Amino acid sequence: MKLRVGLTGGIGAGKSEVGAMFAALGALVIDADELAREAVLPGTEGFRKIVERWPHAVGADGTLDRAVLAQFVFRDSNARDELNAIVHPEVRRLGREREASAGPAQIVVHDVPLLFEAGFARQCDATVLVTADAQTRVERIVARSGLDPAEIERRMKAQIDPERARELADYTIDNDGTVGALREAVRDVFEDLMARVPTVSRSTA
């Protein structure tokens, strides 16, 4: 029987890296960010609704300019809620489609940035939080994207407080050390999750 796991972590914490490690261990990893991009491709209902609400978020190539859209929603919590109401239902539908391809005893990991905020954690059999020191997170994002530190901090504040997330999560993986230490921590969590697979009784949503 499948085990549905919710994986989350603040921007720059290393959630995607942990997801890749879970995949290498045999889990089916479903990336909500990837699904969110698919949900707003030109021609989709999500795209139509977003363009209707934020017409300036369309780039010269006719697709969404995600950087411009981010400027709108990360500065305005109401706008962020509006965007989530458009995108999240479609992401969940696409996620269910992907989940159907999992093996009968396979762990299915949903990589979801807003796992707790959006309520998806309630549909999971277990939740995993990836954490890292705030300054480390900022440095990682600057190094990979060149974003202004002030903008990064705004985005961090738009997410759930890390200490509150730690209270809610079933497992917490700290990512302030080496890659080797992270890989070992992920393996420990994976093995514990695998031990739970035969006893799962929740139905998929």
Contact map, one row per residue, 1 for C-alpha under 8 A:
1110000000000000000000000000000000000000000000000000000000000000000000000000000000000000000000000000000111000000000000000000000000000000000000000000000000000000000000000000000000000000000000000000110100000
1111000000000000000000000000000000000000000000000000000000000000000000000000000000000000000000000000011111110000000000000000000000000000000000000000000000000000000000000000000000000000000000000000100100000
1111100000000000000000000000000000000000000000000000000000000000000000000000000000000000000000000000000011110000000000000000100000000000000000000000000000000000000000000000000000000000000000001001100100000
0111110000000000000000000000000000000000000000000000000000000000000000000000000000000000000000000000000000111100000000000001110000000000000000000000000000000000000000000000000000000000000000000000000000000
0011111000000000000000000000000000000000000000000000000000000000000000000000000000000000000000000000000000111100000000000001111100000000000000000000000000000000000000000000000000000000000000000000000000000
0001111100000000000000000000000000000000000000000000000000000000000000000000000000000000000000000000000000001111001000011001111100000000000000000000000000000000000000000000000000000000000000000000000000000
0000111110000010001000000000000000000000000000000000000000000000000000000000000000000000000000000000000000001111101000000000001111000000000000000000000000000000000000000000000000000000000000000000000000000
0000011111000010000000000000000000000000000000000000000000000000000000000000000000000000000000000000000000000011111000000000001111000000000000000000000000000000000000000000000000000000000000000000000000000
0000001111101110000000000000000000000000000000000000000000000000000000000000000000000000000000000000000000000000100000000000000011100000000000000000000000000000000000000000000000000000000000000000000000000
0000000111111010000000000000000000000000000000000000000000000000000000000000000000000000000000000000000000000000100000000000000001100000000000000000000000010011010000000000000000000000000000000000000000000
0000000011111100000000000000000000000000000000000000000000000000000000000000000000000000000000000000000000000000100000000000000000000000100010000000000000110000000000000000000000000000000000000000000000000
0000000001111110000000000000000000000000000000000000000000000000000000000000000000000000000000000000000000000000000000000000000000010001110110000000000000000000000000000000000000000000000000000000000000000
0000000011111110000000000000000000000000000000000000000000000000000000000000000000000000000000000000000000000000000000000000000001111000100000000000000000000000000000000000001000000000000000000000000000000
0000000010111111110000000000000000000000000000000000000000000000000000000000000000000000000000000000000000000000000000000000000001110000000000000000000000000000000000000000001000000000000000000000000000000
0000001111011111111000000000000000000000000000000000000000000000000000000000000000000000000000000000000000000010000000000000000001000000000000000000000000000000000000000000000000000000000000000000000000000
0000000000000111111100000000000000000000000000000000000000000000000000000000000000000000000000000000000000000010000000000000000000000000000000000000000000000000000000000000000000000000000000000000000000000
0000000000000111111110000000000000000000000000000000000000000000000000000000000000000000000000000000000000000000000000000000000000000000000000000000000000000000000000000000000000000000000000000000000000000
0000000000000111111111000000000000000000000000000000000000000000000000000000000000000000000000000000000000000000000000000000000001000000000000000000000000000000000000000000000000000110010000000000000000000
0000001000000011111111100000100000000000000000000000000000000000000000000000000000000000000000000000000000001010000000000000000000000000000000000000000000000000000000000000000000000000000000000000000000000
0000000000000001111111110000100000000000000000000000000000000000000000000000000000000000000000000000000000000000000000000000000000000000000000000000000000000000000000000000000000000000000000000000000000000
0000000000000000111111111000000000000000000000000000000000000000000000000000000000000000000000000000000000000000000000000000000000000000000000000000000000000000000000000000000000000010010000000000000000000
0000000000000000011111111111100000000000000000000000000000000000000000000000000000000000000000000000000000001000000000000000000000000000000000000000000000000000000000000000000000000000011001000000000000000
0000000000000000001111111111100000000000000000000000000000000000000000000000000000000000000000000000000000000000000000000000000000000000000000000000000000000000000000000000000000000000000000000000000000000
0000000000000000000111111110000000000000000000000000000000000000000000000000000000000000000000000000000000000000000000000000000000000000000000000000000000000000000000000000000000000000000000000000000000000
0000000000000000000011111110000000000000000000000000000000000000000000000000000000000000000000000000000000000000000000000000000000000000000000000000000000000000000000000000000000000000001001000000000000000
0000000000000000000001111111000000000000000000000000000000000000000000000000000000000000000000000000000001100000000000000000000000000000000000000000000000000000000000000000000000000000000000000000000000000
0000000000000000000001111111100000000000000000000000000000000000000000000000000000000000000000000000000001111000000000000000000000000000000000000000000000000000000000000000000000000000000000000000000000000
0000000000000000000001100111110000000000000000000000000000000000000000000000000000000000000000000010010001111000000000000000000000000000000000000000000000000000000000000000000000000000000000000000000000000
0000000000000000001101100011111000000000000000000000000000000000000000000000000000000000000000000000000000011110000000000000000000000000000000000000000000000000000000000000000000000000000000000000000000000
0000000000000000000000000001111100000000000000000000000000000000000000000000000000000000000000100110000000011110000000000000000000000000000000000000000000000000000000000000000000000000000000000000000000000
0000000000000000000000000000111111100000000000000000000000000000000000000000000000000000000000000000000000000111000000000000000000000000000000000000000000000000000000000000000000000000000000000000000000000
0000000000000000000000000000011111110000000000000000000000000000000000000000000000000000001000100000000000000111100000000000000000000000000000000000000000000000000000000000000000000000000000000000000000000
0000000000000000000000000000001111111000000000000000000000000000000000000000000000000000000000000000000000000011100000000000000000000000000000000000000000000000000000000000000000000000000000000000000000000
0000000000000000000000000000001111111100000000000000000000000000000000000000000000000000000000000000000000000000000000000000000000000000000000000000000000000000000000000000000000000000000000000000000000000
0000000000000000000000000000001111111110000000000000000000000000000000000000000000000000001001100000000000000000000000000000000000000000000000000000000000000000000000000000000000000000000000000000000000000
0000000000000000000000000000000111111111000000000000000000000000000000000000000000000011011000000000000000000000000000000000000000000000000000000000000000000000000000000000000000000000000000000000000000000
0000000000000000000000000000000011111111100000000000000000000000000000000000000000000000000000000000000000000000000000000000000000000000000000000000000000000000000000000000000000000000000000000000000000000
0000000000000000000000000000000001111111100000000000000000000000000000000000000000000000000000000000000000000000000000000000000000000000000000000000000000000000000000000000000000000000000000000000000000000
0000000000000000000000000000000000111111100111100000000000000000000000000000000000000010011000000000000000000000000000000000000000000000000000000000000000000000000000000000000000000000000000000000000000000
0000000000000000000000000000000000011111110111100000000000000001000000000000000000000010000000000000000000000000000000000000000000000000000000000000000000000000000000000000000000000000000000000000000000000
0000000000000000000000000000000000001111111101100000000000000011000000000000000000000000000000000000000000000000000000000000000000000000000000000000000000000000000000000000000000000000000000000000000000000
0000000000000000000000000000000000000001111100110000000000000111000000000000000000000000000000000000000000000000000000000000000000000000000000000000000000000000000000000000000000000000000000000000000000000
0000000000000000000000000000000000000000111110110000000000000000000000000000000000000000000000000000000000000000000000000000000000000000000000000000000000000000000000000000000000000000000000000000000000000
0000000000000000000000000000000000000011111111110000000000000000000000000000000000000000000000000000000000000000000000000000000000000000000000000000000000000000000000000000000000000000000000000000000000000
0000000000000000000000000000000000000011001111111000000000000000000000000000000000000000000000000000000000000000000000000000000000000000000000000000000000000000000000000000000000000000000000000000000000000
0000000000000000000000000000000000000011100111111100000000000000000000000000000000000110010000000000000000000000000000000000000000000000000000000000000000000000000000000000000000000000000000000000000000000
0000000000000000000000000000000000000011111111111110000000000001000000000000000000000000000000000000000000000000000000000000000000000000000000000000000000000000000000000000000000000000000000000000000000000
0000000000000000000000000000000000000000011111111111000000000000000000000000000000000000000000000000000000000000000000000000000000000000000000000000000000000000000000000000000000000000000000000000000000000
0000000000000000000000000000000000000000000011111111100000000000000000000000000000000100000000000000000000000000000000000000000000000000000000000000000000000000000000000000000000000000000000000000000000000
0000000000000000000000000000000000000000000001111111111000000000000000000000000000100100000000000000000000000000000000000000000000000000000000000000000000000000000000000000000000000000000000000000000000000
0000000000000000000000000000000000000000000000111111111111000000000000000000000000000000000000000000000000000000000000000000000000000000000000000000000000000000000000000000000000000000000000000000000000000
0000000000000000000000000000000000000000000000011111111000000000000000000000000000000000000000000000000000000000000000000000000000000000000000000000000000000000000000000000000000000000000000000000000000000
0000000000000000000000000000000000000000000000001111111000000000000000000000000000000000000000000000000000000000000000000000000000000000000000000000000000000000000000000000000000000000000000000000000000000
0000000000000000000000000000000000000000000000000111111110000000000010000000000000000000000000000000000000000000000000000000000000000000000000000000000000000000000000000000000000000000000000000000000000000
0000000000000000000000000000000000000000000000000111111111000000000000000000000000000000000000000000000000000000000000000000000000000000000000000000000000000000000000000000000000000000000000000000000000000
0000000000000000000000000000000000000000000000000010011111100000000100000000000000000000000000000000000000000000000000000000000000000000000000000000000000000000000000000000000000000000000000000000000000000
0000000000000000000000000000000000000000000000000010011111100001110110000000000000000000000000000000000000000000000000000000000000000000000000000000000000000000000000000000000000000000000000000000000000000
0000000000000000000000000000000000000000000000000010001111111111100000000000000000000000000000000000000000000000000000000000000000000000000000000000000000000000000000000000000000000000000000000000000000000
0000000000000000000000000000000000000000000000000000000111111111100000000000000000000000000000000000000000000000000000000000000000000000000000000000000000000000000000000000000000000000000000000000000000000
0000000000000000000000000000000000000000000000000000000001111110000000000000000000000000000000000000000000000000000000000000000000000000000000000000000000000000000000000000000000000000000000000000000000000
0000000000000000000000000000000000000000000000000000000001111110000000000000000000000000000000000000000000000000000000000000000000000000000000000000000000000000000000000000000000000000000000000000000000000
0000000000000000000000000000000000000000010000000000000001111111000000000000000000000000000000000000000000000000000000000000000000000000000000000000000000000000000000000000000000000000000000000000000000000
0000000000000000000000000000000000000000110000000000000001111111100000000000000000000000000000000000000000000000000000000000000000000000000000000000000000000000000000000000000000000000000000000000000000000
0000000000000000000000000000000000000001110000100000000011100111110010000000000000000000000000000000000000000000000000000000000000000000000000000000000000000000000000000000000000000000000000000000000000000
0000000000000000000000000000000000000000000000000000000011100011111110000000000000000000000000000000000000000000000000000000000000000000000000000000000000000000000000000000000000000000000000000000000000000
0000000000000000000000000000000000000000000000000000000010000001111111000000000000000000000000000000000000000000000000000000000000000000000000000000000000000000000000000000000000000000000000000000000000000
0000000000000000000000000000000000000000000000000000000000000000111111100000000000000000000000000000000000000000000000000000000000000000000000000000000000000000000000000000000000000000000000000000000000000
0000000000000000000000000000000000000000000000000000000110000000111111110000000000000000000000000000000000000000000000000000000000000000000000000000000000000000000000000000000000000000000000000000000000000
0000000000000000000000000000000000000000000000000000010010000001111111111000000000000000000000000000000000000000000000000000000000000000000000000000000000000000000000000000000000000000000000000000000000000
0000000000000000000000000000000000000000000000000000000000000000011111111100000000000000000000000000000000000000000000000000000000000000000000000000000000000000000000000000000000000000000000000000000000000
0000000000000000000000000000000000000000000000000000000000000000001111111110000000000000000000000000000000000000000000000000000000000000000000000000000000000000000000000000000000000000000000000000000000000
0000000000000000000000000000000000000000000000000000000000000000000111111111001100000000000000000000000000000000000000000000000000000000000000000000000000000000000000000000000000000000000000000000000000000
0000000000000000000000000000000000000000000000000000000000000000000011111111111100100000000000000000000000000000000000000000000000000000000000000000000000000000000000000000000000000000000000000000000000000
0000000000000000000000000000000000000000000000000000000000000000000001111111100100000000000000000000000000000000000000000000000000000000000000000000000001100100000000000000000000000000000000000000000000000
0000000000000000000000000000000000000000000000000000000000000000000000111111100000000000000000000000000000000000000000000000000000000000000000000000000001000000000000000000000000000000000000000000000000000
0000000000000000000000000000000000000000000000000000000000000000000000011111111100000000000000000000000000000000000000000000000000000000000000000000000000000000000000000000000000000000000000000000000000000
0000000000000000000000000000000000000000000000000000000000000000000000001111111110000000000000000000000000000000000000000000000000000000000000000000000000000100000000000000000000000000000000000000000000000
0000000000000000000000000000000000000000000000000000000000000000000000001001111111000000000000000000000000000000000000000000000000000000000000000000000000000000000000000000000000000000000000000000000000000
0000000000000000000000000000000000000000000000000000000000000000000000011001111111100000000000000000000000000000000000000000000000000000000000000000000000000000000000000000000000000000000000000000000000000
0000000000000000000000000000000000000000000000000000000000000000000000011101111111110000000000000000000000000000000000000000000000000000000000000000000000000000000000000000000000000000000000000000000000000
0000000000000000000000000000000000000000000000000000000000000000000000000000111111111000000000000000000000000000000000000000000000000000000000000000000000000000000000000000000000000000000000000000000000000
0000000000000000000000000000000000000000000000000000000000000000000000000000011111111100000000000000000000000000000000000000000000000000000000000000000000000000000000000000000000000000000000000000000000000
0000000000000000000000000000000000000000000000000100000000000000000000001000001111111110000000000000000000000000000000000000000000000000000000000000000000000000000000000000000000000000000000000000000000000
0000000000000000000000000000000000000000000000000000000000000000000000000000000111111111000000000000000000000000000000000000000000000000000000000000000000000000000000000000000000000000000000000000000000000
0000000000000000000000000000000000000000000000000000000000000000000000000000000011111111100000000000000000000000000000000000000000000000000000000000000000000000000000000000000000000000000000000000000000000
0000000000000000000000000000000000000000000001001100000000000000000000000000000001111111110000000000000000000000000000000000000000000000000000000000000000000000000000000000000000000000000000000000000000000
0000000000000000000000000000000000010011000001000000000000000000000000000000000000111111111000000000000000000000000000000000000000000000000000000000000000000000000000000000000000000000000000000000000000000
0000000000000000000000000000000000010000000000000000000000000000000000000000000000011111111100000000000000000000000000000000000000000000000000000000000000000000000000000000000000000000000000000000000000000
0000000000000000000000000000000000000000000000000000000000000000000000000000000000001111111110000000000000000000000000000000000000000000000000000000000000000000000000000000000000000000000000000000000000000
0000000000000000000000000000000000010010000001000000000000000000000000000000000000000111111111000000000000000000000000000000000000000000000000000000000000000000000000000000000000000000000000000000000000000
0000000000000000000000000000000100110010000000000000000000000000000000000000000000000011111111100000000000000000000000000000000000000000000000000000000000000000000000000000000000000000000000000000000000000
0000000000000000000000000000000000000000000000000000000000000000000000000000000000000001111111110000000000000000000000000000000000000000000000000000000000000000000000000000000000000000000000000000000000000
0000000000000000000000000000000000000000000000000000000000000000000000000000000000000000111111111000000000000000000000000000000000000000000000000000000000000000000000000000000000000000000000000000000000000
0000000000000000000000000000000000100000000000000000000000000000000000000000000000000000011111111100000000000000000000000000000000000000000000000000000000000000000000000000000000000000000000000000000000000
0000000000000000000000000000010100100000000000000000000000000000000000000000000000000000001111111110000000000100000000000000000000000000000000000000000000000000000000000000000000000000000000000000000000000
0000000000000000000000000000000000000000000000000000000000000000000000000000000000000000000111111111000000000000000000000000000000000000000000000000000000000000000000000000000000000000000000000000000000001
0000000000000000000000000000000000000000000000000000000000000000000000000000000000000000000011111111100000000000000000000000000000000000000000000000000000000000000000000000000000000000000000000000000000000
0000000000000000000000000000010000000000000000000000000000000000000000000000000000000000000001111111110000000000000000000000000000000000000000000000000000000000000000000000000000000000000000000000000000000
0000000000000000000000000001010000000000000000000000000000000000000000000000000000000000000000111111110000010000000000000000000000000000000000000000000000000000000000000000000000000000000000000000000000000
0000000000000000000000000000000000000000000000000000000000000000000000000000000000000000000000011111110000000000000000000000000000000000000000000000000000000000000000000000000000000000000000000000000000000
0000000000000000000000000000000000000000000000000000000000000000000000000000000000000000000000001111111000000000000000000000000000000000000000000000000000000000000000000000000000000000000000000000000000000
0100000000000000000000000001000000000000000000000000000000000000000000000000000000000000000000000111111101110000000000000000000000000000000000000000000000000000000000000000000000000000000000000000000000000
0100000000000000000000000000000000000000000000000000000000000000000000000000000000000000000000000000111111000000000000000000000000000000000000000000000000000000000000000000000000000000000000000000000000000
1100000000000000000000000000000000000000000000000000000000000000000000000000000000000000000000000000011111000000000000000000000000000000000000000000000000000000000000000000000000000000000000000000000000000
1110000000000000000000000000000000000000000000000000000000000000000000000000000000000000000000000000001111100000000000000000000000000000000000000000000000000000000000000000000000000000000000000000110000000
1110000000000000000000000111000000000000000000000000000000000000000000000000000000000000000000000000011111110000000000000000000000000000000000000000000000000000000000000000000000000000000000000000100000000
0111100000000000000000000111000000000000000000000000000000000000000000000000000000000000000000000000010011111000000000000000000000000000000000000000000000000000000000000000000000000000000000001100100000000
0111100000000000000000000011110000000000000000000000000000000000000000000000000000000000000000000010010001111100000000000000000000000000000000000000000000000000000000000000000000000000000000000000000000000
0001111000000000001001000011110000000000000000000000000000000000000000000000000000000000000000000000000000111110000000000000000000000000000000000000000000000000000000000000000000000000000000000000000000000
0001111000000000000000000000111100000000000000000000000000000000000000000000000000000000000000100000000000011111000000000000000000000000000000000000000000000000000000000000000000000000000000000000000000000
0000011100000011001000000000111110000000000000000000000000000000000000000000000000000000000000000000000000001111100000000000000000000000000000000000000000000000000000000000000000000000000000000000000000000
0000011100000000000000000000001110000000000000000000000000000000000000000000000000000000000000000000000000000111111000000000000000000000000000000000000000000000000000000000000000000000000000000000000000000
0000001111100000000000000000000110000000000000000000000000000000000000000000000000000000000000000000000000000011111000000000000000000000000000000000000000000000000000000000000000000000000000000000000000000
0000000100000000000000000000000000000000000000000000000000000000000000000000000000000000000000000000000000000001111111000000000000000000000000000000000000000011000000000000000000000000000000000000000000000
0000011100000000000000000000000000000000000000000000000000000000000000000000000000000000000000000000000000000001111111111000000000000000000000000000000000000000000000000000000000000000000000000000000000000
0000000000000000000000000000000000000000000000000000000000000000000000000000000000000000000000000000000000000000011111111000000000000000000000000000000000000001000010010000000000000000000000000000000000000
0000000000000000000000000000000000000000000000000000000000000000000000000000000000000000000000000000000000000000011111110000000000000000000000000000000000000011000000000000000000000000000000000000000000000
0000000000000000000000000000000000000000000000000000000000000000000000000000000000000000000000000000000000000000011111111000000000000000000000000000000000000000000000000000000000000000000000000000000000000
0000000000000000000000000000000000000000000000000000000000000000000000000000000000000000000000000000000000000000001111111110000000000000000000000000000000000000000000000000000000000000000000000000000000000
0000010000000000000000000000000000000000000000000000000000000000000000000000000000000000000000000000000000000000001111111111000000000000000000000000000000000000000000000000000000000000000000000000000000000
0000010000000000000000000000000000000000000000000000000000000000000000000000000000000000000000000000000000000000001101111111011000000000000000000000000000000000000000000000000000000000000000000000000000000
0000000000000000000000000000000000000000000000000000000000000000000000000000000000000000000000000000000000000000000000111111000000000000000000000000000000000000000000000000000000000000000000000000000000000
0000000000000000000000000000000000000000000000000000000000000000000000000000000000000000000000000000000000000000000000111111100000000000000000000000000000000000000000000000000000000000000000000000000000011
0001110000000000000000000000000000000000000000000000000000000000000000000000000000000000000000000000000000000000000000011111111000000000000000000000000000000000000000000000000000000000000000000000000000000
0011110000000000000000000000000000000000000000000000000000000000000000000000000000000000000000000000000000000000000000000011111000000000000000000000000000000000000000000000000000000000000000000000000101000
0001110000000000000000000000000000000000000000000000000000000000000000000000000000000000000000000000000000000000000000001001111100000000000000000000000000000000000000001110000000000000000000000000000000000
0000111100000000000000000000000000000000000000000000000000000000000000000000000000000000000000000000000000000000000000001001111110000000000000000000000000000000000000001110000000000000000000000000000000000
0000111100000000000000000000000000000000000000000000000000000000000000000000000000000000000000000000000000000000000000000000011111000000000000000000000000000000000000001111100000000000000000000000000000000
0000001110000000000000000000000000000000000000000000000000000000000000000000000000000000000000000000000000000000000000000000001111100000000000000000000000000000000011001111100000000000000000000000000000000
0000001111001110010000000000000000000000000000000000000000000000000000000000000000000000000000000000000000000000000000000000000111110000000000000000000000000000000000000001111000000000000000000000000000000
0000000011001100000000000000000000000000000000000000000000000000000000000000000000000000000000000000000000000000000000000000000011111000000000000000000000000000010000000001111100000000000000000000000000000
0000000000011100000000000000000000000000000000000000000000000000000000000000000000000000000000000000000000000000000000000000000001111101100000000000000000000000000000000000011100000000000000000000000000000
0000000000001000000000000000000000000000000000000000000000000000000000000000000000000000000000000000000000000000000000000000000000111111100000000000000000000000000000000000000100000000000000000000000000000
0000000000000000000000000000000000000000000000000000000000000000000000000000000000000000000000000000000000000000000000000000000000011111110000000000000000000000000000000000000000000000000000000000000000000
0000000000000000000000000000000000000000000000000000000000000000000000000000000000000000000000000000000000000000000000000000000000001111111000000000000000000000000000000000000000000000000000000000000000000
0000000000010000000000000000000000000000000000000000000000000000000000000000000000000000000000000000000000000000000000000000000000011111111100000000000000000000000000000000000100000000000000000000000000000
0000000000111000000000000000000000000000000000000000000000000000000000000000000000000000000000000000000000000000000000000000000000011111111110000000000000000000000000000000000000000000000000000000000000000
0000000000010000000000000000000000000000000000000000000000000000000000000000000000000000000000000000000000000000000000000000000000000111111111000000100110000000000000000000000000000000000000000000000000000
0000000000000000000000000000000000000000000000000000000000000000000000000000000000000000000000000000000000000000000000000000000000000011111111100000000000000000000000000000000000000000000000000000000000000
0000000000010000000000000000000000000000000000000000000000000000000000000000000000000000000000000000000000000000000000000000000000000001111111110000000000000000000000000000000000000000000000000000000000000
0000000000110000000000000000000000000000000000000000000000000000000000000000000000000000000000000000000000000000000000000000000000000000111111111110000100000000000000000000000000000000000000000000000000000
0000000000000000000000000000000000000000000000000000000000000000000000000000000000000000000000000000000000000000000000000000000000000000011111111111100000000000000000000000000000000000000000000000000000000
0000000000000000000000000000000000000000000000000000000000000000000000000000000000000000000000000000000000000000000000000000000000000000001111111100000000000000000000000000000000000000000000000000000000000
0000000000000000000000000000000000000000000000000000000000000000000000000000000000000000000000000000000000000000000000000000000000000000000111111100000000000000000000000000000000000000000000000000000000000
0000000000000000000000000000000000000000000000000000000000000000000000000000000000000000000000000000000000000000000000000000000000000000000011111110000000000000000000000000000000000000000000000000000000000
0000000000000000000000000000000000000000000000000000000000000000000000000000000000000000000000000000000000000000000000000000000000000000000011111111000000000000000000000000000000000000000000000000000000000
0000000000000000000000000000000000000000000000000000000000000000000000000000000000000000000000000000000000000000000000000000000000000000000011001111101100000000000000000000000000000000000000000000000000000
0000000000000000000000000000000000000000000000000000000000000000000000000000000000000000000000000000000000000000000000000000000000000000000001000111111100000000000000000000000000000000000000000000000000000
0000000000000000000000000000000000000000000000000000000000000000000000000000000000000000000000000000000000000000000000000000000000000000010001000011111110000000000000000000000000000000000000000000000000000
0000000000000000000000000000000000000000000000000000000000000000000000000000000000000000000000000000000000000000000000000000000000000000000000000001111111000000000000000000000000000000000000000000000000000
0000000000000000000000000000000000000000000000000000000000000000000000000000000000000000000000000000000000000000000000000000000000000000000000000011111111100000000000000000000000000000000000000000000000000
0000000000000000000000000000000000000000000000000000000000000000000000000000000000000000000000000000000000000000000000000000000000000000010010000011111111110000000000000000000000000000000000000000000000000
0000000000000000000000000000000000000000000000000000000000000000000000000000000000000000000000000000000000000000000000000000000000000000010000000000111111111000000000000000000000000000000000000000000000000
0000000000000000000000000000000000000000000000000000000000000000000000000110000000000000000000000000000000000000000000000000000000000000000000000000011111111100000000000000000000000000000000000000000000000
0000000000100000000000000000000000000000000000000000000000000000000000000100000000000000000000000000000000000000000000000000000000000000000000000000001111111110000000000000000000000000000000000000000000000
0000000001100000000000000000000000000000000000000000000000000000000000000000000000000000000000000000000000000000000000000000000000000000000000000000000111111110000000000000000000000000000000000000000000000
0000000000000000000000000000000000000000000000000000000000000000000000000000000000000000000000000000000000000000000000000000000000000000000000000000000011111111100000000000000000000000000000000000000000000
0000000000000000000000000000000000000000000000000000000000000000000000000100100000000000000000000000000000000000000000000000000000000000000000000000000001111111000000000000000000000000000000000000000000000
0000000001000000000000000000000000000000000000000000000000000000000000000000000000000000000000000000000000000000010010000000000000000000000000000000000000111111100000000000000000000000000000000000000000000
0000000001000000000000000000000000000000000000000000000000000000000000000000000000000000000000000000000000000000010110000000000000000000000000000000000000001111110110000000000000000000000000000000000000000
0000000000000000000000000000000000000000000000000000000000000000000000000000000000000000000000000000000000000000000000000000000000000000000000000000000000001011111110000000000000000000000000000000000000000
0000000001000000000000000000000000000000000000000000000000000000000000000000000000000000000000000000000000000000000000000000000000100000000000000000000000000001111111000000000000000000000000000000000000000
0000000000000000000000000000000000000000000000000000000000000000000000000000000000000000000000000000000000000000000000000000000000000000000000000000000000000000111111100000000000000000000000000000000000000
0000000000000000000000000000000000000000000000000000000000000000000000000000000000000000000000000000000000000000000000000000000000000000000000000000000000000001111111110000000000000000000000000000000000000
0000000000000000000000000000000000000000000000000000000000000000000000000000000000000000000000000000000000000000000100000000000010000000000000000000000000000001111111111000000000000000000000000000000000000
0000000000000000000000000000000000000000000000000000000000000000000000000000000000000000000000000000000000000000000000000000000010000000000000000000000000000000011111111001000000000000000000000000000000000
0000000000000000000000000000000000000000000000000000000000000000000000000000000000000000000000000000000000000000000000000000000000000000000000000000000000000000001111111000000000000000000000000000000000000
0000000000000000000000000000000000000000000000000000000000000000000000000000000000000000000000000000000000000000000100000000000000000000000000000000000000000000000111111100000000000000000000000000000000000
0000000000000000000000000000000000000000000000000000000000000000000000000000000000000000000000000000000000000000000000000000011110000000000000000000000000000000000011111111000000000000000000000000000000000
0000000000000000000000000000000000000000000000000000000000000000000000000000000000000000000000000000000000000000000000000000011110000000000000000000000000000000000000011111000000000000000000000000000000000
0000000000000000000000000000000000000000000000000000000000000000000000000000000000000000000000000000000000000000000000000000011110000000000000000000000000000000000000001111100000000000000010000000000000000
0000000000000000000000000000000000000000000000000000000000000000000000000000000000000000000000000000000000000000000000000000000111100000000000000000000000000000000001001111110000000000000000000000000000000
0000000000000000000000000000000000000000000000000000000000000000000000000000000000000000000000000000000000000000000000000000000111100000000000000000000000000000000000000011111000000100110000000000000000000
0000000000000000000000000000000000000000000000000000000000000000000000000000000000000000000000000000000000000000000000000000000001110000000000000000000000000000000000000001111110000100000000000000000000000
0000000000001100000000000000000000000000000000000000000000000000000000000000000000000000000000000000000000000000000000000000000001110000000000000000000000000000000000000000111111000100000000000000000000000
0000000000000000000000000000000000000000000000000000000000000000000000000000000000000000000000000000000000000000000000000000000000111001000000000000000000000000000000000000011111000000000000000000000000000
0000000000000000000000000000000000000000000000000000000000000000000000000000000000000000000000000000000000000000000000000000000000000000000000000000000000000000000000000000011111101100000000000000000000000
0000000000000000000000000000000000000000000000000000000000000000000000000000000000000000000000000000000000000000000000000000000000000000000000000000000000000000000000000000001111111100000000000000000000000
0000000000000000000000000000000000000000000000000000000000000000000000000000000000000000000000000000000000000000000000000000000000000000000000000000000000000000000000000000000011111110000000000000000000000
0000000000000000000000000000000000000000000000000000000000000000000000000000000000000000000000000000000000000000000000000000000000000000000000000000000000000000000000000000000001111111000000000000000000000
0000000000000000000000000000000000000000000000000000000000000000000000000000000000000000000000000000000000000000000000000000000000000000000000000000000000000000000000000000000011111111100000000000000000000
0000000000000000010000000000000000000000000000000000000000000000000000000000000000000000000000000000000000000000000000000000000000000000000000000000000000000000000000000000111011111111110000000000000000000
0000000000000000010010000000000000000000000000000000000000000000000000000000000000000000000000000000000000000000000000000000000000000000000000000000000000000000000000000000000000111111111000000000000000000
0000000000000000000000000000000000000000000000000000000000000000000000000000000000000000000000000000000000000000000000000000000000000000000000000000000000000000000000000000000000011111111100000000000000000
0000000000000000000000000000000000000000000000000000000000000000000000000000000000000000000000000000000000000000000000000000000000000000000000000000000000000000000000000000100000001111111110000000000000000
0000000000000000010011000000000000000000000000000000000000000000000000000000000000000000000000000000000000000000000000000000000000000000000000000000000000000000000000000000100000000111111111000000000000000
0000000000000000000001001000000000000000000000000000000000000000000000000000000000000000000000000000000000000000000000000000000000000000000000000000000000000000000000000000000000000011111111100000000000000
0000000000000000000000000000000000000000000000000000000000000000000000000000000000000000000000000000000000000000000000000000000000000000000000000000000000000000000000000000000000000001111111110000000000000
0000000000000000000000000000000000000000000000000000000000000000000000000000000000000000000000000000000000000000000000000000000000000000000000000000000000000000000000000010000000000000111111111000000000000
0000000000000000000001001000000000000000000000000000000000000000000000000000000000000000000000000000000000000000000000000000000000000000000000000000000000000000000000000000000000000000011111111100000000000
0000000000000000000000000000000000000000000000000000000000000000000000000000000000000000000000000000000000000000000000000000000000000000000000000000000000000000000000000000000000000000001111111110000000000
0000000000000000000000000000000000000000000000000000000000000000000000000000000000000000000000000000000000000000000000000000000000000000000000000000000000000000000000000000000000000000000111111111000000000
0010000000000000000000000000000000000000000000000000000000000000000000000000000000000000000000000000000000100000000000000000000000000000000000000000000000000000000000000000000000000000000011111111100000000
0000000000000000000000000000000000000000000000000000000000000000000000000000000000000000000000000000000000100000000000000000000000000000000000000000000000000000000000000000000000000000000001111111100000000
0000000000000000000000000000000000000000000000000000000000000000000000000000000000000000000000000000000000000000000000000000000000000000000000000000000000000000000000000000000000000000000000111111110000000
0010000000000000000000000000000000000000000000000000000000000000000000000000000000000000000000000000000000000000000000000000000000000000000000000000000000000000000000000000000000000000000000011111111100000
1110000000000000000000000000000000000000000000000000000000000000000000000000000000000000000000000000000011100000000000000000000000000000000000000000000000000000000000000000000000000000000000001111111100000
1000000000000000000000000000000000000000000000000000000000000000000000000000000000000000000000000000000010000000000000000000000000000000000000000000000000000000000000000000000000000000000000000011111100000
0000000000000000000000000000000000000000000000000000000000000000000000000000000000000000000000000000000000000000000000000000000000000000000000000000000000000000000000000000000000000000000000000001111110000
1110000000000000000000000000000000000000000000000000000000000000000000000000000000000000000000000000000000000000000000000000100000000000000000000000000000000000000000000000000000000000000000000001111111000
0000000000000000000000000000000000000000000000000000000000000000000000000000000000000000000000000000000000000000000000000000000000000000000000000000000000000000000000000000000000000000000000000000001111100
0000000000000000000000000000000000000000000000000000000000000000000000000000000000000000000000000000000000000000000000000000100000000000000000000000000000000000000000000000000000000000000000000000000111110
0000000000000000000000000000000000000000000000000000000000000000000000000000000000000000000000000000000000000000000000000000000000000000000000000000000000000000000000000000000000000000000000000000000011111
0000000000000000000000000000000000000000000000000000000000000000000000000000000000000000000000000000000000000000000000000010000000000000000000000000000000000000000000000000000000000000000000000000000001111
0000000000000000000000000000000000000000000000000000000000000000000000000000000000000000000000010000000000000000000000000010000000000000000000000000000000000000000000000000000000000000000000000000000000111
